[in-house]
Amino acid sequence: MKTETIRSAIWRYASKILLVDLVVLLVTALVCWLAGLRTLNHYGTGLMIAGFVAIILGGVSALGGNQIARDPTYRYIQSVMPNSLADRTRNDWSDMMASYGFLIMMALAGLLSIAEGWVITIIFP
């Protein structure tokens, strides 16, 4: 099995961030077009708002993952599963770390979108 280099891991993560940012750009353009906001200044403002929404979405995901891992009712309901307590705990921590990874990805994509919107609104006031 071939091991992954740090460069390829960073490129894979950066490509995910750029893909999320591309989706944010397209959705913002569609919303601005449908709302009748057709100037570049409006588009830049929409990008900044969409960036904040992306960051909030990532934060909500991280809070939800953290809440499930600490919920005693959820842990009690899981006790009927065939896995041991250690396996269930590992799965819960893995899910929580994945939600933090999603938070980081969405925060970086949101910051990139905010920066793009800021540059557009500065160039085209």
PyMOL commands that set and color helices and strands:
alter all, ss='L'
color gray80, all
select helices_A, chain A and resi 6-35+40-70+72-78+85-123
alter helices_A, ss='H'
color red, helices_A
deselect
rebuild
show_as cartoon
